[in-house]
Amino acid sequence: MVRFAAVAVESGNTRIPRAGTRVPTSHRKRPAKNRVTFVPPFAGASGRNPAPSELNRRHFLGALAAATVAAVGAARLVVDPQPRTFAETPVGDVATSGPTAPAALLPPPPLSARIPLPGGGALTTIPGEGDLLALTVDDGVNSEVVRAYTQFAKDTGVRLTYFVNGVYKSWTENLAMLRPLVDSGQIQLGNHTWSHPDLTGLSKDEVAEQITRNDEFLKNTYGIGAKPYWRPPYAKRNDDVDAVAADLGYTVPTLWSGSLSDSTLITEDYIVQMADQYFTPQAIVIGHLNHLPVTHVYPQLVEIIRDRNLRTVTLNDVFLKTP
């Protein structure tokens, strides 16, 4: 059994604690510019520490959730030959009431509430005022994480948008489990390119191939089209890249307003801290389907969503379909 000690890595003006192992460059997200700095544990979205009563409640709920997950052997950052995740918890061990119960998330808004897509530029937040949270997760490097996130959706009703890189075998290995949720609309698939390159370093033909190949993979494998939503790897795009994507029907580059910061291997506590900071009304939050720690903190993520009365949505839940 190997334990990873968290270390801090400087990236511009941001300190991002992560584990000591390195991830291949092709699998790493480059941090977006102007990312906010480290916020103290249990600080809210405003960056201010909550009142003592709220802090005590959060400590209690966090301890209770951690104890529940620890009971099934998955509440610590441990990597072993067969790591256990929340989604692998035997049915009899899953809480049916209290802060870790996988139920009672708010349903999506009615179809009549859908709004037109805003024109011009990238989509970074959900327009207007409301209670919506778009949790979007990228890549698919680790098949176990894709499976666990999908089980999380089945267990809780949380609605997710996956931005897929078709090159990873996770998308075929988990097809049988994932396809019913895609068909029902609970999980939406978006185009994240075939193999996650920096598109700004490619020719127009190469950009088109990356987007088209992934588009065809989604249609052939899942029977759906992902247009108009696409996410440029590393958030790297320019006028030429946008023009190629738009010519292919991908007119909405989808970025984010908050992040779980889990593109690299970081601690579970830090993931929860980022969720506490960024799970806010009308936010688009990015996470990743690459590393196991996030699969150990689903109860804490659900508790934050419930505590703030947020309504998880896919992009299709929010916006009218384009012709």
N, C-alpha and C positions, 0 to 999 in steps of 0.2 A: 504494500500500500504506500502510495506516495502522497505527501502533503505539499501543497504549494503555498509559500508565504507571499502575501501581497506586498508589492513594491510600488513605488511611485515612478511614473515615467513622464518626463516633461514633453509637452507637445505644444509649441507656441507658448501661449500664456496660460495653458490649462494643465493642471496636474491630474493625471488619470491613474489611480491605483489599479494594478493588475498583477496577475501571477507571474512567476519568474520565467515561464516558458515563452518562447516566441512562436508566432503563427506565421506560416508562409505568407510572403508579401501579397500574393494573389488572393488570399483569404482575408486580408485586413482591410478595414474601412479607414480611410484617411479622415481625421476629425474635421468637421465643418469649421469654417472661419467663425470667429467671434463666439465660440462656445462659452457658455457661462462658466464661472469658476466654481470650485468645490464649495458645497453648502454644508453646514454642520448637520450631523445626524438628527433626524426627526424634524428638521426645519421644513416649513411649508413652502408652497410655490412662491410666496412673497419673499422668501429668504430669511424671515424672522422666526425665531424659536416660538413654539406654541406656549400657551399658558400651562402652569404646572399640572392642572387637572387633566388637560389634553395629553401632556407628556406622559403622565402616569398611566392614562388609558392606553396610549400607544405602546408603552413598555409592556403593559399587561397583555395586550392583544398580540404584540410581536412575540412575547415569550410563549404564549399559548400556542400560536401558530408554529413556532419553531419546535416546541415540544411535540406537537402532533406529527410533524414531518420527521423529527428525530426518532420517533417510535418506529418508523418504518425504515430507518437507516439512511436517510437522505438529507439531513439538515446541516450538513457541513460540506466544506469545499474539499472533497476527497475524490481522487481519481484512482480507481482500481480496475482489475480486469473486467468486472461486470458491475459497473456503477448502477445504483438503484435510483429511480426517479419517482416523483410524486405520482406520475401516471401509472407506475407499476404497483402502487399500493393495492393489496387485496381488497376486494369490494367490502368485506366485512370490517376493514380497518378505517374506511373513509368516514369522516365525521358527517352526521346528518343534521346537526344543529350547531349554533354558535358561529364564531368568526371564521372557522375553517370549513364550514359546510359548503359543498359545491352546488349552490342553488340560489335562486331568487335575484339574479341580476335583472335589471330593467330590460324590457324588450326594446327592439329598434323602433324608431318613429314610424308613423303610418306612411303609406305610399304618397298620400296627398301632401305630405310635408317636404317632399323632395324639391330641391331648388336647382336652377340652372348653374352650370359650371361657370366660375368666373373666367373671364377672358384675359389672356396675356400673362406671361410670366409663369413661374412655378407655383404650384399649390403647396403651401406650408402650414396653413391652419384651416379649420372649418369656418366659413364666414358666419357672421352674425353672433347673437348671444343665445346660449342654451346650455344643455347638459350633456353634450355629445363628446365622446372620446374615440378617436380612430387609432387603434393599436395596430401598427404595421410591422411585420417582421420579415427579414431579408435573408437571402442566400440559400441555405439548405446544405451547408457543408457536412453536418452531422445528422445522419438518418435517425438516430435515437432522439435528437432534439425535435426534429420535425414530427416524429411519432408522438412524443410527449406533449408538444404544443397542441397537436390535433386532439389528443385525449383530453387535454385541459379544456378545449372548446366543447367537446362532447359532454364533459362532466359539469360544466358551469353555465353553458349557453353564451359564453363570451364570444363576440363577433370579431373576426380578425381579417386582415388583408395580408396575404403572403406575396412578397415580391420575389419571384422565382428565378434562379439561375439553373436552367435545364441541364447543364453539364453534370450536376451532382446526382448520384444514383438514388439519393433519398427520395426524389420525386417519383420514381418508379417503384421503389421498395414500399412506399407508404400509400400507393395508389388506391388499394382496396379500402383502406380506412378513411382516406381523405376525400375520395370522390363523392360520397353521399353528402358531405358537408358543403362541398363546392356546388353540387347540384341544388341543394336547398337554399344556397345563398348565405349561409352562416359564415363561410370562409370564401373570400374573394381572392382570385389570383391576378397578380400584376406582372408586368414584364420588367425584369431587372437585367436584361441581356443574357446571352447564352453562357458566357464564361467569366463575367465580371472584370473586363478590362477598363482602363481609363480611356473613355471614348475620345477625349480631346487629343490623344496621341495617335489616332487611327485615321486612315483615309476615309472618305465618304462611303466608298464601296464596303470597306471593312465595318464601318458603323452600321450600315444597312444589313450586312450579313449577321452581325451580332443580334440585332433586333428581330430580323426576319426569322432566323433559325429558332430563336426562343419562342416567337409567336407560333410557328408551325409545331413546335414541340407541345405547347400548351393545347393547341387545337387537336392534335393527334392523340395526346395522352389523356386529356381531361374533357375534350369535347367542347371547350369554351374558347372564346376570344378575350384577350385582356384589354383591348383598346377601350378608351384612349389613355389608360394610365400606365406610365412607365417610370422607373426610378433609375437615374444615371448612377452607375457605380461611383463611390466616393463623392457623390454629389457634383461630379465634374461634367460640365456641359458648356457649350458655347453656341454661337448663332448657327454655325454649320451643323453641329450635332442636332440641335433643335429642329433645324430645317429638314434634315434627313428623317428624323423620327416623325415629324408632322406629315411628311409625304407618305409615310407608311401607315398613317392613321393614328399614331401615338402623339396626340396634341397636348397632353397634360403631364408635364414632368412633375412628379410628386416627391417633394422633399419633406421636411418635418420641422416642428417647433420645439420638440423635446426628444430626449434619447435615454434609453436604459444604459448606454455606454458599454454594451456587452459585445461589441464586435471582436474584442480580445478577451482573454480569460481573466475575469475579475471576481471579486468575492461576492457572495450572496448578499451580504449586508449592504454593499455598495449598490447593487442592483435595486434593492428595496428603497434605499435612499434616493436613487434617481427617480423611481416611480413616485415616491412621496413628493418629490419636487415637480415632476412634469405631468402627472395625471391630473389635468385641470380641464375645465370646460372648454370645448371647441379646439382642443389640441390634437395634432397629429404627432404621434410618438413612434419613434423607430426602435426596434429591437432586432435580434438576430437569431437565426436557427443554426447556430454554430457550436455553442459550448454548453455543457451540462448544468452549470450553477443556476441558470434561470429556471430550470425545471424543478429545482428544489424550493422555490419561493412562491409558487402559485397561490397558496393560501393568503400570503401577505399581499400579493397583488390584488386578489379578489377583495380583501378587506378594505384596501384603499379605495377601490372603485365603489364598493357599497357605501363606505363611510361618507363619500362625497356625492352620493346619489347620481353617479355618472351613468350614462347610457352608451354602451359600446356599440360602435357602428362600423360597417364596411364603407368604402367610398360609394359603392352602389346604393347603400342605404340612404345616403345624403343627397346625391346629385341625380338629376334627370339624365337618362341615357341619351347619348348623342345619336343622330341619325346614322 
